[in-house]
Amino acid sequence: MTEKASQKPRPLLAVDAVVLTKRGSIVLVKRRKPPYQGHWALPGGFVEYG
């Protein structure tokens, strides 16, 4: 998605997932883009309309 958040239709709908491994660990991703670039987060993203 190259569209900036300010250009997206409102309201924005985002989802995150809590993924557990067989060992009971939680899957995290390292953010590659701002905001919070380099921080750990739950996997997720925006839901596109249509």
Residue, then its C-alpha position, 0 to 999 in steps of 0.5 A: m500500500t502506497e497510500k498515506a493514512s491521511q488519504k484513506p477513507r474514514p473510518l480506518l479499520a485495522v486488525d492485529a493477530v495474536v499468533l501462538t506457537k506450539r511452544g506457547s510463544i507469541v509471534l511478533v514482527k519488527r516494523r520496517k516502516p514508520p511509525y514505530q520503525g524498528h519496534w516489535a509489534l503484532p502482525g496486522g494491517f489495515v482492511e481495504y474497503g470494497 
